[in-house]
Amino acid sequence: MTSQPKTPLERRRALRHIKAMTDQPDWHGTTIVCVRKNGKVVIAGDGQVSAGPTILKGNARKVRRLADGAVIVGFAGATADAFALFESLEQKLERFPKQLARACVELAKDWRTDRALRRLDAMLIVADKDETLLLTGAGDVLEPEHQVVAVGSGGNYALAAARALYDHVGDPEAIAREAMKIAAEICVYTNGKLTVEKLDG
């Protein structure tokens, strides 16, 4: 039997832990997967927008092209927040053309420190012909260890499926579509209406 927290500090820590375990951030309600293989990169996202148990829209576009088509971005999170981040990332890409990592780092700095931006609730997968990066509101700019990355409520399902297919299917778009199909069959916050964008190396 575990002991109960005794001091006020211990009680606050216990409450924060419980809150962290039970809260479901808005970005959980979607699935985005990115696959890079054979000189191509693909980002696929579903179209479902959910508010709790209610489906608000089934054909939202969660994957976009930026920088005159040279960069593709997928978001998991609140739609309005993601659009604000897209606009900010576009500005960074104009300031640092063909420097995706630099632009993403600058966005992450603003996202973490700017009073307006730091309230935005989303996660982004950003890719150009050479790099794939994962951005979060905590200031993270991560380059995945594997050539597959996914976020959102169905992200783990899509990630597992894509990694299982990776060594057996040559076309990254086929991998991404099949992974999203599997995620949509498992995750109630993900549907099969996909937006897919791709770049050739």
Contact map, one row per residue, 1 for C-alpha under 8 A:
111000000000000000000000000000000000000000000000000000000000000000000000000000000000000000000000000000000000000000000000000000000000000000000000000000000000000000000000000000000000000000000000000000000
111100000000000000000000000000000000000000000000000000000000000000000000000000000000000000000000000000000000000000000000000000000000000000000000000000000000000000000000000000000000000000000000000000000
111110000000000000000000000000000000000000000000000000000000000000000000000000000000000000000000000000000000000000000000000000000000000000000000000000000000000000000000000000000000000000000000000000000
011111000000000000000000000000000000000000000000000000000000000000000000000000000000000000000000000000000000000000000000000000000000000000000000000000000000000000000000000000000000000000000000000000000
001111110110010000000000000000000000000000000000000000000000000000000000000000000000000000000000000000000000000000000000000000000000000000000000000000000000000000000000000000000000000000000000000000000
000111110110000000000000000000000000000000000000000000000000000000000000000000000000000000000000000000000000000000000000000000000000000000000000000000000000000000000000000000000000000000000000000000000
000011111110000000000000000000000000000000000000000000000000000000000000000000000000000000000000000000000000000000000000000000000000000000000000000000000000000000000000000000000000000000000000000000000
000011111111000000000000000000000000000000000000000000000000000000000000000000000000000000000000000000000000000000000000000000000000000000000000000000000000000000000000000000000000000000000000000000000
000000111111100000000000000000000000000000000000000000000000000000000000000000000000000000000000000000000000000000000000000000000000000000000000000000000000000000000000000000000000000000000000000000000
000011111111110000000000000000000000000000000000000000000000000000000000000000000000000000000000000000000000000000000000000000000000000000000000000000000000000000000000000000000000000000000000000000000
000011111111111000000000000000000000000000000000000000000000000000000000000000000000000000000000000000000000000000000000000000000000000000000000000000000000000000000000000000000000000000000000000000000
000000011111111100000000000000000000000000000000000000000000000000000000000000000000000000000000000000000000000000000000000000000000000000000000000000000000000000000000000000000000000000000000000000000
000000001111111110000000000000000000000000000000000000000000000000000000000000000000000000000000000000000000000000000000000000000000000000000000000000000000000000000000000000000000000000000000000000000
000010000111111111000000000000000000000000000000000000000000000000000000000000000000000000000000000000000000000000000000000000000000000000000000000000000000000000000000000000000000000000000000000000000
000000000011111111100000000000000000000000000000000000000000000000000000000000000000000000000000000000000000000000000000000000000000000000000000000000000000000000000000000000000000000000000000000000000
000000000001111111110000000000000000000000000000000000000000000000000000000000000000000000000000000000000000000000000000000000000000000000000000000000000000000000000000000000000000000000000000000000000
000000000000111111111000000000000000000000000000000000000000000000000000000000000000000000000000000000000000000000000000000000000000000000000000000000000000000000000000000000000000000000000000000000000
000000000000011111111100000000000000000000000000000000000000000000000000000000000000000000000000000000000000000000000000000000000000000000000000000000000000000000000000000000000000000000000000000000000
000000000000001111111110000000000000000000000000000000000000000000000000000000000000000000000000000000000000000000000000000000000000000000000000000000000000000000000000000000000000000000000000000000000
000000000000000111111110000000000000000000000000000000000000000000000000000000000000000000000000000000000000000000000000000000000000000000000000000000000000000000000000000000000000000000000000000000000
000000000000000011111110000000000000000000000000000000000000000000000000000000000000000000000000000000000000000000000000000000000000000000000000000000000000000000000000000000000000000000000000000000000
000000000000000001111111000000000000000000000000000000000000000000000000000000000000000000000000000000000000000000000000000000000000000000000000000000000000000000000000000000000000000000000000000000000
000000000000000000111111100000000000000000000000000000000000000000000000000000000000000000000000000000000000000000000000000000000000000000000000000000000000000000000000000000000000000000000000000000000
000000000000000000000111110100000000000000000000000000000000000000000000000000000000000000000000000000000000000000000000000000000000000000000000000000000000000000000000000000000000000000000000000000000
000000000000000000000011111100000000000000000000000000000000000000000000000000000000000000000000000000000000000000000000100000000000000000000000000000000000000000000000000000000000000000000000000000000
000000000000000000000001111110000000000000000000000000000000000000000000000011000000000000000000000000000000000000000000110000000000000000000000000000000000000000000000000000000000000000000000000000000
000000000000000000000000111111000000000000000000000000000000000000000000000111000000000000000000000000000000000000000000111000000000000000000000000000011000000000000000000000000000000000000000000000000
000000000000000000000001111111100000000000000000000000000000000000000000000110000000000000000000000000000000000000000000000000000000000000000000000000011100000000000000000000000000000000001000000000000
000000000000000000000000011111100000000000000001110000000000000000000000000110000000000000000000000000000000000000000000000000000000000000000000000000011000000000000000000000000000000000001100000000000
000000000000000000000000001111110000000000001111100000000000000000000000000110000000000000000000000000000000000000000000000000000000000000000000000000111110000000000000000000000000000000001100000000000
000000000000000000000000000111111000000000001100000000000000000000000000000100000000000000000000000000000000000000000000000000000000000000000000000001111110010000000000000000000001001000000100000000000
000000000000000000000000000001111100000000111100000000000000000000000000011100000000000000000000000000000000000000000000000010000000000000000000000001110110000000000000000000000000000000000000000000000
000000000000000000000000000000111110000000111000000000000000000000000000000000000000000000000000000000000000000000000000000000000000000000000000000111100010011000000000000000010011000000000000000000000
000000000000000000000000000000011111000011110000000000000000000000000000000000000000000000000000000000000000000000000000000010000000000000000000000111000000000000000000000000010000000000000000000000000
000000000000000000000000000000001111100011100000000000000000000000000000000000000000000000000000000000000000000000000000000000000000000000000000001110000000000001000000000110110000000000000000000000000
000000000000000000000000000000000111111111000000000000000000000000000000000000000000000000000000000000000000000000000000000000000000000000000000001100000000000000000000000100000000000000000000000000000
000000000000000000000000000000000011111110000000000000000000000000000000000000000000000000000000000000000000000000000000000000000000000000000000001000000000000000000000011100000000000000000000000000000
000000000000000000000000000000000001111100000000000000000000000000000000000000000000000000000000000000000000000000000000000000000000000000000000000000000000000000000000011100000000000000000000000000000
000000000000000000000000000000000001111110000000000000000000000000000000000000000000000000000000000000000000000000000000000000001000000000000000000000000000000000000000000000000000000000000000000000011
000000000000000000000000000000000001111111000000000000000000000000000000000000000000000000000000000000000000000000000000000000001000000000000000000000000000000000000000000100000000000000000000000001111
000000000000000000000000000000000111101111100000000000000000000000000000000000000000000000000000000000000000000000000000000000111000000000000000000000000000000000000000000100000000000000000000000001111
000000000000000000000000000000000111000111110000000000000000000000000000000000000000000000000000000000000000000000000000000000000000000000000000000000000000000000000000000110010000000000000000000111100
000000000000000000000000000000011110000011111000000000000000001000000001110000000000000000000000000000000000000000000000000000000000000000000000000000000000000000000000000000010000000000000000000111000
000000000000000000000000000000011100000001111100000000000000001000000000010000000000000000000000000000000000000000000000000000000000000000000000000000000000000000000000000000011001000000000000011110000
000000000000000000000000000001111000000000111110000000000000111000000000010000000000000000000000000000000000000000000000000000000000000000000000000000000000000000000000000000000001000000000000011100000
000000000000000000000000000001110000000000011111000000000011110000000000000000000000000000000000000000000000000000000000000000000000000000000000000000000000000000000000000000000001000000000111111000000
000000000000000000000000000001000000000000001111100000001111110000000000000000000000000000000000000000000000000000000000000000000000000000000000000000000000000000000000000000000000000000000111111000000
000000000000000000000000000011000000000000000111110000111111000000000000000000000000000000000000000000000000000000000000000000000000000000000000000000000000000000000000000000000000000000001110100000000
000000000000000000000000000011000000000000000011111000111101000000000000000000000000000000000000000000000000000000000000000000000000000000000000000000000000000000000000000000000000000000001000000000000
000000000000000000000000000010000000000000000001111111111000000000000000000000000000000000000000000000000000000000000000000000000000000000000000000000000000000000000000000000000000000000001000000000000
000000000000000000000000000000000000000000000000111111110000000000000000000000000000000000000000000000000000000000000000000000000000000000000000000000000000000000000000000000000000000000000000000000000
000000000000000000000000000000000000000000000000011111000000000000000000000000000000000000000000000000000000000000000000000000000000000000000000000000000000000000000000000000000000000000000000000000000
000000000000000000000000000000000000000000000000011111100000000000000000000000000000000000000000000000000000000000000000000000000000000000000000000000000000000000000000000000000000000000000000000000000
000000000000000000000000000000000000000000000000011111110000000000000000000000000000000000000000000000000000000000000000000000000000000000000000000000000000000000000000000000000000000000000000000000000
000000000000000000000000000000000000000000000001111011111100000000000000000000000000000000000000000000000000000000000000000000000000000000000000000000000000000000000000000000000000000000000000000000000
000000000000000000000000000000000000000000000001111001111100000000000000000000000000000000000000000000000000000000000000000000000000000000000000000000000000000000000000000000000000000000000000000000000
000000000000000000000000000000000000000000000011110000111111000000000000000000000000000000000000000000000000000000000000000000000000000000000000000000000000000000000000000000000000000000000000000000000
000000000000000000000000000000000000000000000011100000111111000000000000000000000000000000000000000000000000000000000000000000000000000000000000000000000000000000000000000000000000000000000010100000000
000000000000000000000000000000000000000000000111000000001111100000000000000000000000000000000000000000000000000000000000000000000000000000000000000000000000000000000000000000000000000000000000110000000
000000000000000000000000000000000000000000000111100000001111110000000000000000000000000000000000000000000000000000000000000000000000000000000000000000000000000000000000000000000000000000000000000000000
000000000000000000000000000000000000000000001110000000000011111100000000000000000000000000000000000000000000000000000000000000000000000000000000000000000000000000000000000000000000000000000000001000000
000000000000000000000000000000000000000000001110000000000001111100000000011100000000000000000000000000000000000000000000000000000000000000000000000000000000000000000000000000000000000000000000001000000
000000000000000000000000000000000000000000111000000000000000111110000001111000000000000000000000000000000000000000000000000000000000000000000000000000000000000000000000000000000000000000000000001110000
000000000000000000000000000000000000000000000000000000000000111111000001110000000000000000000000000000000000000000000000000000000000000000000000000000000000000000000000000000000000000000000000000010000
000000000000000000000000000000000000000000000000000000000000001111111111100000000000000000000000000000000000000000000000000000000000000000000000000000000000000000000000000000000000000000000000000010000
000000000000000000000000000000000000000000000000000000000000000111111111100000000000000001000000000000000000000000000000000000000000000000000000000000000000000000000000000000000000000000000000000000000
000000000000000000000000000000000000000000000000000000000000000011111110000000000000000001001100000000000000000000000000000000000000000000000000000000000000000000000000000000000000000000000000000000000
000000000000000000000000000000000000000000000000000000000000000011111110000000000000000000000000000000000000000000000000000000000000000000000000000000000000000000000000000000000000000000000000000000000
000000000000000000000000000000000000000000000000000000000000000011111111000000000000000000000000000000000000000000000000000000000000000000000000000000000000000000000000000000000000000000000000000000000
000000000000000000000000000000000000000000000000000000000000000011111111000000000000000000000000000000000000000000000000000000011000000000000000000000000000000000000000000000000000000000000000000000100
000000000000000000000000000000000000000000000000000000000000000011111111100000000000000000000000000000000000000000000000000001111000000000000000000000000000000000000000000000000000000000000000000000000
000000000000000000000000000000000000000000100000000000000000001111001111110000000000000000000000000000000000000000000000000001110000000000000000000000000000000000000000000000000000000000000000000011100
000000000000000000000000000000000000000000100000000000000000001111000011111000000000000000000000000000000000000000000000000111100000000000000000000000000000000000000000000000000000000000000000000000000
000000000000000000000000000000010000000000111000000000000000011100000001111100000000000000000000000000000000000000000000000111000000000000000000000000000000000000000000000000000000000000000000000000000
000000000000000000000000000000010000000000000000000000000000011000000000111110000100000000000000000000000000000000000000011110000000000000000000000000000000000000000000000000000000000000000000000000000
000000000000000000000000001111110000000000000000000000000000010000000000011111000100000000000000000000000000000000000000011100000000000000000000000000110000000000000000000000000000000000000000000000000
000000000000000000000000011111000000000000000000000000000000000000000000001111101100000000000000000000000000000000000000111000000000000000000000000000010000000000000000000000000000000000000000000000000
000000000000000000000000011000000000000000000000000000000000000000000000000111111100000000000000000000000000000000000001110000000000000000000000000000000000000000000000000000000000000000000000000000000
000000000000000000000000000000000000000000000000000000000000000000000000000011111110000000000000000000000000000000000000000000000000000000000000000000000000000000000000000000000000000000000000000000000
000000000000000000000000000000000000000000000000000000000000000000000000000001111111000000000000000000000000000000000000000000000000000000000000000000000000000000000000000000000000000000000000000000000
000000000000000000000000000000000000000000000000000000000000000000000000000011111111100000000000000000000000000000000001110000000000000000000000000000000000000000000000000000000000000000000000000000000
000000000000000000000000000000000000000000000000000000000000000000000000001111111111110000000000000000000000000000000001110000000000000000000000000000000000000000000000000000000000000000000000000000000
000000000000000000000000000000000000000000000000000000000000000000000000000000111111111000000000000000000000000000000000000000000000000000000000000000000000000000000000000000000000000000000000000000000
000000000000000000000000000000000000000000000000000000000000000000000000000000011111111100000000000000000000000000000000000000000000000000000000000000000000000000000000000000000000000000000000000000000
000000000000000000000000000000000000000000000000000000000000000000000000000000001111111110000000000000000000000000001000000000000000000000000000000000000000000000000000000000000000000000000000000000000
000000000000000000000000000000000000000000000000000000000000000000000000000000000111111111000000000000000000000000000000000000000000000000000000000000000000000000000000000000000000000000000000000000000
000000000000000000000000000000000000000000000000000000000000000000000000000000000011111111100000000000000000000000000000000000000000000000000000000000000000000000000000000000000000000000000000000000000
000000000000000000000000000000000000000000000000000000000000000000000000000000000001111111110000000000000010000000000000000000000000000000000000000000000000000000000000000000000000000000000000000000000
000000000000000000000000000000000000000000000000000000000000000000000000000000000000111111111000000000110010000000000000000000000000000000000000000000000000000000000000000000000000000000000000000000000
000000000000000000000000000000000000000000000000000000000000000001100000000000000000011111111100000000000000000000000000000000000000000000000000000000000000000000000000000000000000000000000000000000000
000000000000000000000000000000000000000000000000000000000000000000000000000000000000001111111110000000000000000000000000000000000000000000000000000000000000000000000000000000000000000000000000000000000
000000000000000000000000000000000000000000000000000000000000000000000000000000000000000111111111000000110110000000000000000000000000000000000000000000000000000000000000000000000000000000000000000000000
000000000000000000000000000000000000000000000000000000000000000000100000000000000000000011111111111100100000000000000000000000000000000000000000000000000000000000000000000000000000000000000000000000000
000000000000000000000000000000000000000000000000000000000000000000100000000000000000000001111111100000000000000000000000000000000000000000000000000000000000000000000000000000000000000000000000000000000
000000000000000000000000000000000000000000000000000000000000000000000000000000000000000000111111100000100000000000000000000000000000000000000000000000000000000000000000000000000000000000000000000000000
000000000000000000000000000000000000000000000000000000000000000000000000000000000000000000011111111101100000000000000000000000000000000000000000000000000000000000000000000000000000000000000000000000000
000000000000000000000000000000000000000000000000000000000000000000000000000000000000000000001111111100000000000000000000000000000000000000000000000000000000000000000000000000000000000000000000000000000
000000000000000000000000000000000000000000000000000000000000000000000000000000000000000000001001111100000000000000000000000000000000000000000000000000000000000000000000000000000000000000000000000000000
000000000000000000000000000000000000000000000000000000000000000000000000000000000000000000001001111111100000000000000000000000000000000000000000000000000000000000000000000000000000000000000000000000000
000000000000000000000000000000000000000000000000000000000000000000000000000000000000000000001001111111110000000000000000000000110010000000000000000000000000000000000000000000000000000000000000000000000
000000000000000000000000000000000000000000000000000000000000000000000000000000000000000000000000001111111000000000000000000000000010100000000000000000000000000000000000000000000000000000000000000000000
000000000000000000000000000000000000000000000000000000000000000000000000000000000000000000000001001111111100000000000000000000000000000000000000000000000000000000000000000000000000000000000000000000000
000000000000000000000000000000000000000000000000000000000000000000000000000000000000000010011011001111111110000000000000000000000000000000000000000000000000000000000000000000000000000000000000000000000
000000000000000000000000000000000000000000000000000000000000000000000000000000000000000010010000000111111111000000000000000000000000001000001000000000000000000000000000000000000000000000000000000000000
000000000000000000000000000000000000000000000000000000000000000000000000000000000000000000000000000011111111100000000000000000000000000000001000000000000000000000000000000000000000000000000000000000000
000000000000000000000000000000000000000000000000000000000000000000000000000000000000000000010000000001111111110000000000000000000000000000000000000000000000000000000000000000000000000000000000000000000
000000000000000000000000000000000000000000000000000000000000000000000000000000000000000110010000000000111111111000000000000000000000000000000000000000000000000000000000000000000000000000000000000000000
000000000000000000000000000000000000000000000000000000000000000000000000000000000000000000000000000000011111111100000000000000000000001111111000000000000000000000000000000000000000000000000000000000000
000000000000000000000000000000000000000000000000000000000000000000000000000000000000000000000000000000001111111110000000000000000000000000100000000000000000000000000000000000000000000000000000000000000
000000000000000000000000000000000000000000000000000000000000000000000000000000000000000000000000000000000111111111001100000000000000000000000000000000000000000000000000000000000000000000000000000000000
000000000000000000000000000000000000000000000000000000000000000000000000000000000000000000000000000000000011111111001101000000000000000011100000000000000000000000000000000000000000000000000000000000000
000000000000000000000000000000000000000000000000000000000000000000000000000000000000000000000000000000000001111111001100000000000000000011100000000000000000000000000000000000000000000000000000000000000
000000000000000000000000000000000000000000000000000000000000000000000000000000000000000000000000000000000000111111101100000000000000000000000000000000000000000000000000000000000000000000000000000000000
000000000000000000000000000000000000000000000000000000000000000000000000000000000000000000000000000000000000011111111100000000000000000000000000000000000000000000000000000000000000000000000000000000000
000000000000000000000000000000000000000000000000000000000000000000000000000000000000000000000000000000000000000011111110000000000000000000000000000000000000000000000000000000000000000000000000000000000
000000000000000000000000000000000000000000000000000000000000000000000000000000000000000000000000000000000000000001111111000000000000000000000000000000000000000000000000000000000000000000000000000000000
000000000000000000000000000000000000000000000000000000000000000000000000000000000000100000000000000000000000011111111111000000000000000000000000000000000000000000000000000000000000000000000000000000000
000000000000000000000000000000000000000000000000000000000000000000000000000000000000000000000000000000000000011111111111000000000000000010000000000000000000000000000000000000000000000000000000000000000
000000000000000000000000000000000000000000000000000000000000000000000000000000000000000000000000000000000000000000111111100000000000000000000000000000000000000000000000000000000000000000000000000000000
000000000000000000000000000000000000000000000000000000000000000000000000000001001100000000000000000000000000001000011111110000000000000010000000000000000000000000000000000000000000000000000000000000000
000000000000000000000000111000000000000000000000000000000000000000000000000011001100000000000000000000000000000000000011111000000000000010000000000000000000000000000000000000000000000000000000000000000
000000000000000000000000011000000000000000000000000000000000000000000000001111001100000000000000000000000000000000000001111100000000000110000000000000000000000000000000000000000000000000000000000000000
000000000000000000000000001000000000000000000000000000000000000000000000001110000000000000000000000000000000000000000000111110000000011110000000000000100000000000000000000000000000000000000000000000000
000000000000000000000000000000000000000000000000000000000000000000000000111100000000000000000000000000000000000000000000011111000000011100000000000000000000000000000000000000000000000000000000000000000
000000000000000000000000000000010100000000000000000000000000000000000000111000000000000000000000000000000000000000000000001111100001111000000000000001100000000000000000000000000000000000000000000000000
000000000000000000000000000000000000000000000000000000000000000000000011110000000000000000000000000000000000000000000000000111110001111000000000000000000000000000000000000000000000000000000000000000000
000000000000000000000000000000000000000010000000000000000000000000000011100000000000000000000000000100000000000000000000000011111111100000000000000000000000000000000000000000000000000000000000000000000
000000000000000000000000000000000000000010000000000000000000000000000111000000000000000000000000000100000000000000000000000001111111000000000000000000000000000000000000000000000000000000000000000000100
000000000000000000000000000000000000001110000000000000000000000000000110000000000000000000000000000000000000000000000000000000111110000000000000000000000000000000000000000000000000000000000000000000111
000000000000000000000000000000000000000000000000000000000000000000000000000000000000000000000000000000000000000000000000000000111111000000000000000000000000000000000000000000000000000000000000000000001
000000000000000000000000000000000000000000000000000000000000000000000000000000000000000000000000000110000000000000000000000000111111100000000010000000000000000000000000000000000000000000000000000000000
000000000000000000000000000000000000000000000000000000000000000000000000000000000000000000000000000000000000000000000000000011110111110000000011000000000000000000000000000000000000000000000000000000000
000000000000000000000000000000000000000000000000000000000000000000000000000000000000000000000000000010000000000000000000000011100011111000001111000000000000000000000000000000000000000000000000000000000
000000000000000000000000000000000000000000000000000000000000000000000000000000000000000000000000000000000000000000000000001111000001111100011111000000000000000000000000000000000000000000000000000000000
000000000000000000000000000000000000000000000000000000000000000000000000000000000000000000000000000000010001000000000000001111000000111110111100000000000000000000000000000000000000000000000000000000000
000000000000000000000000000000000000000000000000000000000000000000000000000000000000000000000000000000000001000000000000011100000000011111111000000000000000000000000000000000000000000000000000000000000
000000000000000000000000000000000000000000000000000000000000000000000000000000000000000000000000000000000001001100000101111000000000001111110000000000000000000000000000000000000000000000000000000000000
000000000000000000000000000000000000000000000000000000000000000000000000000000000000000000000000000000000001001100000000000000000000000111110000000000000000000000000000000000000000000000000000000000000
000000000000000000000000000000000000000000000000000000000000000000000000000000000000000000000000000000000001101100000000000000000000001111111000000000000000000000000000000000000000000000000000000000000
000000000000000000000000000000000000000000000000000000000000000000000000000000000000000000000000000000000001000000000000000000000000011111111100000000000000000000000000000000000000000000000000000000000
000000000000000000000000000000000000000000000000000000000000000000000000000000000000000000000000000000011001000000000000000000000000111100111110000000000000000000000000000000000000000000000000000000000
000000000000000000000000000000000000000000000000000000000000000000000000000000000000000000000000000000000000000000000000000000000000111000011111000000000000000000000000000000000000000000000000000000000
000000000000000000000000000000000000000000000000000000000000000000000000000000000000000000000000000000000000000000000000000000000011110000001111100000000000000000000000000000000000000000000000000000000
000000000000000000000000000000000000000000000000000000000000000000000000000000000000000000000000000000000000000000000000000000000001110000000111111110000000000000000000000000000000000000000000000000000
000000000000000000000000000000000000000000000000000000000000000000000000000000000000000000000000000000000000000000000000000000000000000000000011111000000000000000000000000000000000000000000000000000000
000000000000000000000000000000000000000000000000000000000000000000000000000000000000000000000000000000000000000000000000000000000000000000000001111110000000000000000000000000000000000000000000000000000
000000000000000000000000000000000011100000000000000000000000000000000000000000000000000000000000000000000000000000000000000000000000000000000001111110000000000000000000000000000000000000000000000000000
000000000000000000000000000000001111000000000000000000000000000000000000000000000000000000000000000000000000000000000000000000000000000000000001011111000000001001100000000000000000000000000000000000000
000000000000000000000000000000001110000000000000000000000000000000000000000000000000000000000000000000000000000000000000000000000000000000000001011111100000001000000000000000000000000000000000000000000
000000000000000000000000000000111100000000000000000000000000000000000000000000000000000000000000000000000000000000000000000010000000000000000000000111110011011000000000000000000000000000000000000000000
000000000000000000000000000001111000000000000000000000000000000000000000000100000000000000000000000000000000000000000000001010000000000000000000000011111111000000000000000000000000000000000000000000000
000000000000000000000000001111110000000000000000000000000000000000000000000110000000000000000000000000000000000000000000000000000000000000000000000001111111000000000000000000000000000000000000000000000
000000000000000000000000001111100000000000000000000000000000000000000000000000000000000000000000000000000000000000000000000000000000000000000000000000111111000000000000000000000000000000101100000000000
000000000000000000000000000101110000000000000000000000000000000000000000000000000000000000000000000000000000000000000000000000000000000000000000000000111111110000000000000000000000001101101100000000000
000000000000000000000000000001111000000000000000000000000000000000000000000000000000000000000000000000000000000000000000000000000000000000000000000001111111111000000000000000000000001000000000000000000
000000000000000000000000000000000000000000000000000000000000000000000000000000000000000000000000000000000000000000000000000000000000000000000000000001111111111100000000000000000000000000000000000000000
000000000000000000000000000000000000000000000000000000000000000000000000000000000000000000000000000000000000000000000000000000000000000000000000000000000111111110000000000000000010011001000000000000000
000000000000000000000000000000101000000000000000000000000000000000000000000000000000000000000000000000000000000000000000000000000000000000000000000001000111111111000000000000010011011000000000000000000
000000000000000000000000000000001000000000000000000000000000000000000000000000000000000000000000000000000000000000000000000000000000000000000000000111000011111111100000000000000010000000000000000000000
000000000000000000000000000000000000000000000000000000000000000000000000000000000000000000000000000000000000000000000000000000000000000000000000000000000001111111110000000000000010000000000000000000000
000000000000000000000000000000000000000000000000000000000000000000000000000000000000000000000000000000000000000000000000000000000000000000000000000000000000111111111000000000000110010000000000000000000
000000000000000000000000000000000010000000000000000000000000000000000000000000000000000000000000000000000000000000000000000000000000000000000000000100000000011111111100000000110110000000000000000000000
000000000000000000000000000000000000000000000000000000000000000000000000000000000000000000000000000000000000000000000000000000000000000000000000000100000000001111111110000000000000000000000000000000000
000000000000000000000000000000000000000000000000000000000000000000000000000000000000000000000000000000000000000000000000000000000000000000000000000000000000000111111111000000000000000000000000000000000
000000000000000000000000000000000000000000000000000000000000000000000000000000000000000000000000000000000000000000000000000000000000000000000000000000000000000011111111100000100000000000000000000000000
000000000000000000000000000000000000000000000000000000000000000000000000000000000000000000000000000000000000000000000000000000000000000000000000000000000000000001111111110100100000000000000000000000000
000000000000000000000000000000000000000000000000000000000000000000000000000000000000000000000000000000000000000000000000000000000000000000000000000000000000000000111111110000000000000000000000000000000
000000000000000000000000000000000000000000000000000000000000000000000000000000000000000000000000000000000000000000000000000000000000000000000000000000000000000000011111110000000000000000000000000000000
000000000000000000000000000000000000000000000000000000000000000000000000000000000000000000000000000000000000000000000000000000000000000000000000000000000000000000001111111101100000000000000000000000000
000000000000000000000000000000000000110000000000000000000000000000000000000000000000000000000000000000000000000000000000000000000000000000000000000000000000000000000111111100000000000000000000000000000
000000000000000000000000000000000000110000000000000000000000000000000000000000000000000000000000000000000000000000000000000000000000000000000000000000000000000000000000111111100000000000000000000000000
000000000000000000000000000000000011110111000000000000000000000000000000000000000000000000000000000000000000000000000000000000000000000000000000000000000000000000000100111111110000000000000000000000000
000000000000000000000000000000000010000001000000000000000000000000000000000000000000000000000000000000000000000000000000000000000000000000000000000000000000000000000000001111111000000000000000000001000
000000000000000000000000000000000000000000000000000000000000000000000000000000000000000000000000000000000000000000000000000000000000000000000000000000000000000000000000101111111100000000000000000000000
000000000000000000000000000000000010000000000000000000000000000000000000000000000000000000000000000000000000000000000000000000000000000000000000000000000000000001001100101111111110000000000000000000000
000000000000000000000000000000001110000001110000000000000000000000000000000000000000000000000000000000000000000000000000000000000000000000000000000000000000010001000000000111111111000000000000000000000
000000000000000000000000000000000000000000010000000000000000000000000000000000000000000000000000000000000000000000000000000000000000000000000000000000000000000000000000000011111111100000000000000000000
000000000000000000000000000000000000000000000000000000000000000000000000000000000000000000000000000000000000000000000000000000000000000000000000000000000000000011000000000001111111110000000000000000000
000000000000000000000000000000001000000000000000000000000000000000000000000000000000000000000000000000000000000000000000000000000000000000000000000000000000111111000000000000111111111000000000000000000
000000000000000000000000000000101000000000011100000000000000000000000000000000000000000000000000000000000000000000000000000000000000000000000000000000000000010000000000000000011111111100000001000000000
000000000000000000000000000000000000000000000000000000000000000000000000000000000000000000000000000000000000000000000000000000000000000000000000000000000000000000000000000000001111111110000001000000000
000000000000000000000000000000000000000000000000000000000000000000000000000000000000000000000000000000000000000000000000000000000000000000000000000000000000110010000000000000000111111111000000000000000
000000000000000000000000000000100000000000000000000000000000000000000000000000000000000000000000000000000000000000000000000000000000000000000000000000000110110000000000000000000011111111100100000000000
000000000000000000000000000000000000000000000000000000000000000000000000000000000000000000000000000000000000000000000000000000000000000000000000000000000100000000000000000000000001111111111111000000000
000000000000000000000000000000000000000000000000000000000000000000000000000000000000000000000000000000000000000000000000000000000000000000000000000000000000000000000000000000000000111111110010000000000
000000000000000000000000000000000000000000000000000000000000000000000000000000000000000000000000000000000000000000000000000000000000000000000000000000000100100000000000000000000000011111110000000000000
000000000000000000000000000000000000000000000000000000000000000000000000000000000000000000000000000000000000000000000000000000000000000000000000000000001100000000000000000000000000001111111100000000000
000000000000000000000000000000000000000000000000000000000000000000000000000000000000000000000000000000000000000000000000000000000000000000000000000000000000000000000000000000000000000111111110000000000
000000000000000000000000000111000000000000000001110000000000000000000000000000000000000000000000000000000000000000000000000000000000000000000000000000001100000000000000000000000000000100111110000000000
000000000000000000000000000011100000000000000111000000000000000000000000000000000000000000000000000000000000000000000000000000000000000000000000000000001100000000000000000000000000001100111111000000000
000000000000000000000000000000000000000000000111000000000100000000000000000000000000000000000000000000000000000000000000000000000000000000000000000000000000000000000000000000000000000110011111110000000
000000000000000000000000000000000000000000000110000000000000000000000000000000000000000000000000000000000000000000000000000000000000000000000000000000000000000000000000000000000001100100000111110000000
000000000000000000000000000000000000000000000111000000000110000000000000000000000000000000000000000000000000000000000000000000000000000000000000000000000000000000000000000000000000000000000011111000000
000000000000000000000000000000000000000000011110000000000010000000000000000000000000000000000000000000000000000000000000000000000000000000000000000000000000000000000000000000000000000000000011111100000
000000000000000000000000000000000000000000011110000000000000111000000000000000000000000000000000000000000000000000000000000000000000000000000000000000000000000000000000000000000000000000000000111110000
000000000000000000000000000000000000000001111000000000000000001000000000000000000000000000000000000000000000000000000000000000000000000000000000000000000000000000000000000000000000000000000000011111000
000000000000000000000000000000000000000001110000000000000000001110000001000000000000000000000000000000000000000000000000000000000000000000000000000000000000000000000000000000000000000000000000001111100
000000000000000000000000000000000000000111100000000000000000000000000001000000000000000000000000000000000000000000000000000000000000000000000000000000000000000000000000000010000000000000000000000111110
000000000000000000000000000000000000000111000000000000000000000000000101000000000000000000000000000000000000000000000000000000011000000000000000000000000000000000000000000000000000000000000000000011111
000000000000000000000000000000000000001110000000000000000000000000000000000000000000000000000000000000000000000000000000000000001000000000000000000000000000000000000000000000000000000000000000000001111
000000000000000000000000000000000000001110000000000000000000000000000000000000000000000000000000000000000000000000000000000000001100000000000000000000000000000000000000000000000000000000000000000000111
